[in-house]
Amino acid sequence: QIWTGFSLSCQLQGQFHLNEMHKTGDVVLGGLFQVHFFSSVPDRSFTSQPQQPTCHSMYVLGFKLAQTMAFAIDEINRNSNLLPNVTLGYTLYDNCFELGIGFRGALSLASGQEDQIVVDDTCVGNPPVVGIVGDPSSTISIAISNVLGLYRVPMVSYFATCSCLSDRQKYPSFFRTIPSDAFQVRAMIQILKHFGWTWAGLLVSNNDYGLHAARSFQSELSVSGECCLAYTEVLPWDKDTDELRRIVDVMKTSTARVVIVFEDPSRMIHLMDEVVRQNVTGLQWIASEAWTESAVLQTPHFMPYLGGTLGITIRQGEIPGLREFLLQIHPELHHNTSYGNSLVRFWEFTFQCRFAPAPAGWLEGGGALCTGQEDLENVGTEYLDISNLRPEYNVYKAVYALAYSLDDMLRCKPGRGPFCGHSCASLQSLEPWQLVYYMERVNFTTPFGDQVSFDENGDVIPIYDVINSLWLPDGSTKLQKVGEVKRTAFKGEELILDEDKIFWNFESKKPPRSVCSEGCPPGTHMVRRKREPECCFDCIPCSEGKITNKSSSCPEDFWSNPQRDHCVPKKTEFLSYHDPLGICLTATSLLGTFICVVVLGIFICHRTTPIVRASNSELSFQLLMSLKLCFLCSLLFIGRPRLWTCQMRHAAFGISFVLCVSCILVKTMVVLAVFKASKPGGGASLKWFGAMQQRGTVLFLTAIQAAICTTWLVSSSPTPHKNTQYHNDKIVYECSFGSTVGFAVLLGYIGILAFLSFLIAFLVRNLPDSFNEAKLITFSMLIFCAVWVAFVPAYVSSPGNLADAVEVFAILASSFGLLITLFGPKCYIILLRPEMNTKKAIMGRGIVS
C-alpha cells in the first residue's frame, strides 16, 4: 500500500489470489491452514510480472482444521456468556505448504484486501484482523512472526513446534497450543531410555522444524549421556532420488535398529518410497507429531515397513457438535460464495468427480460429474472422523484463547484498566499489543476439562500422547493410544506406557535391541572406542573391586569376588566379644571389677581398724567405686560400634577417671594438710579439709569433666563410622571422634589432675610415719602417667580395631596400677599382717597420716 498524492488515502498496488474462506463480523479473526499439499510457483525471471502460484493435491485434514475454526467461531457467537453483543467473523487462507503463499496470506490478513482505504483525522477503526490462528508450519510461522511481531499482532499456532519460537525477544506476540519440540525431544529420549535403545538414527527435514529438532536432540543427549545417535541425516527438500538413496543406504548399513524422523507427511512419502524400493525392513520407527497420524502414510503400501511405529502426537480432545457442523457444508449453499473454490475442490476430491464444465477428457476417461447431491456420510473419509481429534482440538483451543482474551479486554472497567492512566482498550481503537497483554494472562477450561494458559514464552502446559500404528490382518490400519508424556509440578516430565497394548512389527513380537555395543559380560568393563560415540565400547577385564562396568564399582559395603563377576559383602572388623583379644580384655575388665568389689568388701568389714581409718575411709570407698566404673567403662569399647556406645564410651571413660583422680588428689591434699598441721601454728590448715570440703572438691572437679563431655557431645558428637581406608576388602567399624579437640581436652584435664596429684604426693613423700600413703600415691601416679603418655603414640599408630584395644589396655593397665599400688599394701596388712594394723604400729614415728 502507498500514499496517493497528498490525499489521506492508501491504494492497494496488487491483489494476492489466495484460496480463502470468509465470514463477516464485528471482529474478524484470521487463519492460515494447509488445505493443499503442493504448489506450483512459476519461474521468476524478473522481466515481467510473475503469475500467481497455484495449489494442488487436496489435504483433507487441513480443510477439516479450517472448518474446525469456523465451527469454534460459530459456537462462540451462539454463546451469550462469551463476547456478548459481539459477532466474530473469520478470514481463512490456504498456505499450500509454501512459505511464499503463507507469507502472502499473513500480510493480506494484517493489512486487508480493500482496494483503497481513506484515513480520517482520528485514525480509529478496527484492524482487518485482531489475531491470527496459525501457521501450522514452523518455518512459515518464523517468517510471519518476524514481521507481525514488530506490530505485536497476536498469532496462535496450533502445529508449529520449533523450540526457537519460544524466544520472546524475537517473537513477542507468538503463542501456540501445541508443546514445543524441546519437550517432544525429551519425550522421545524418555522412550529410548524406557526400552533400553541406546543407539538410534535421526532423520530431520531441511527446515527450521527439523534442524532445530536435531540441535535439541544432540544437546539433550550430551547432557544425559545415556543414548547416542548413530547418524543424523537431513532429508532433501525436494524429491532428490540420489540423496534419498544415499540416506537409505546409511540406514541399511547402520547397526541402529531405531529411526527417529522429524518430517512433514508430504516429504515423508518420498523417503518411504525409497525405503520400499530397497525393501528396508526390521526398523523401529519413532515419529514426530508432524507425520504420526498422517493418513497418506497409513496405507497397505507403506504399513509393512511403518507398522508398529511409536509416535508422539498431540493430546486428543473432544469437540461436541463438530460432526454435525462438518456435515452442513454443501456446494449448492457455498459455491462461489464465502468458501471460494476450496469447498469445490474438497467435494471433487472426496467424491472423485468434477463439476461442470468438466476438464477436457474427463468424461471420455470415465470420470463422473458432480451433482452436488452426494452424501458425505456415505464416503469413508477422515473428514468426518471425530474419534481422534488432535490438531483439531488445538485449533479449537487457539480460537477460544483469542475469544477469551477479547472477552477479558471488553470486560475492563474504565479507570481500572491495565494501560496508561488505568485506561481500557476498546474495539473502536484496538491496538494489537493490547490484545497480546490479555493473551499472556488468559486462563480458561475447555468443555473437555483441559486448562489452557500460556507461560512466559507463549507455550501451553506440555502434554503429548504416545500412539502405536497397528497393521491388522485384513490390511487395514489402526492408531491406538499406548501412553502419554506430560509435565507435572511434582514429578516433572513423566512417561507412562502400557506395553501390553504396543504392536511390534517383528517376528518376535517384542521390542528390538538397538545398541552400538552389547553390555559387557561379567568380570569385564567398558572402554570407550576412540573417535566413536560413548555408546560404542570394548570390554576388558575388571580391576579389583569393580565388576562388569568400570563406571559402576561395587557398592561401598561390597567387594568383587575373585572371578570379578559379582559383588560380595565385605568382611567386617571390630573389637568383638567373640575374638580372642576381645574375650581377654572383657575377662580382664570383669576381673578388675571383681577385685574392686572384694577390696571394697574388705574395707567395709575392717572399716574400724586403724589402717582403714588412717587412709581416709570415705575417700577410699569413693576411690574404689570410681575404679570399678573405670574397669566397667572399658566394656563400651568392645562390640559393634553404635551411636549410643560411641557417645557413651569416652564420656564414661573421662568422668570415671576424673572421679578417680579427684579422690586421689583430695587424699594427697589431706595428707599435706595433716603434715602442715603437725608443725607449730599449722593447725588452721585442717579446717579447710573437712568431710564436706572433701566431697565438694571431688564433686566440683568431676562436674568440670562432665561439662566438657556434654559440650563435646552436643557440638560434635562421636558417631559410628565405616572405615575402608585400611583395607579395600574389609570394613573397619569404629567410632569417629567427631571433634579431636574434645577428646584432647578430655584427656588433658585428666592429665592435669594426675600431674597435680603426683606433684603434691612427691612433695610430702618423706612424712615421718611408718605408713606414709603419700609414697603410694606418688608411685601410683607415676605408673598412671607413664601408661597414658605411652598410650598417645600407640593409639595414633594403631589401625582399626587395634586402636580400641590399645585404649582398653590403657584403661585396664592404669586402673590396675592404681588399684594395686593404693590398696595392695593395705590389703596385705589387713589380711596377712594384722599385727601391723594397730594404731601404735601406724604411729610408730609419731604422726598419723
Buried (B, 14 or more C-beta within 10 A) or exposed (E): BEEEEEEEEBBBEEEBEBBBBBBEBEBBBBBBBBBBBEBEBEEEEEEEEEEBBBBEBBBBBBBBBBBBBBBBBBBBBEEEEBBEEBBBBBBBBBBBBBBBBBBBBBBBBBBBBEEEBEEEEEEEEEBBBBBBBBBBBBBBBBBBBEEBBEEBBBBBBBBBBBBBBBBBEEBBBBBBBBBBBBBBBBBBBBBBBEBEBBBBBBBBBBBBBBBBBBBBBBEBBEEEEEBBBBBEBBBBEEEEEEBBEEBBEBBEEBEBBBBBBBBBBBBBBBBBBBBBEBEBEEBBBBBBBBBBBBBBBBEEEBBEBBBBBBBBBBBBBBBEEBBEBBEEBBBEEBBEEBBBBBBBBBBBBBBEBBBEEBEEEBEEEEBEEBEBEBEBEEEEBEBBBBEBBBBBBBBBBBBBBBBBBBBBBBEBEEEEBBEEEEBBBEBEEBBBBBBBBBBBEBEBEBEBEBEBEBEEBBBBBBBBBBBBBBBEEEEEBEBEBBBBBBBEEEEEBEBEBEEEEBBBBBEEEEBBBBBBBEBBEEBBBBEBBEEEBBBBBEBEEBEEBBBBBBEEBBEEEBBBBEEBBEBEEBEEBBBBEEBEBBEEBBEBBBEBBEBBEEBBEBBEEBEEBBBBBBBBBEBBBBBBBBBBBBBBBBBBBBBEBEEEBBBBBBBBBBBBBBBBBBBBBBBBBBBBBBBBBBEEEEEEBEEEBEEEBBBEBBEEBBEEBBEBBEEBBEEBBBBBBEBBEBBEBBBBBBBBBBBEEBBEBBBEBBBEBBBBBBEBBBBBBEBEBBBBBBBBBBBBBBBBBEBBEEBEEBBEEBEBBBBBBBBBBBBBBBBBBBBBBBBEBBBEBBEEEEEBBBEEBBBBEEBEB
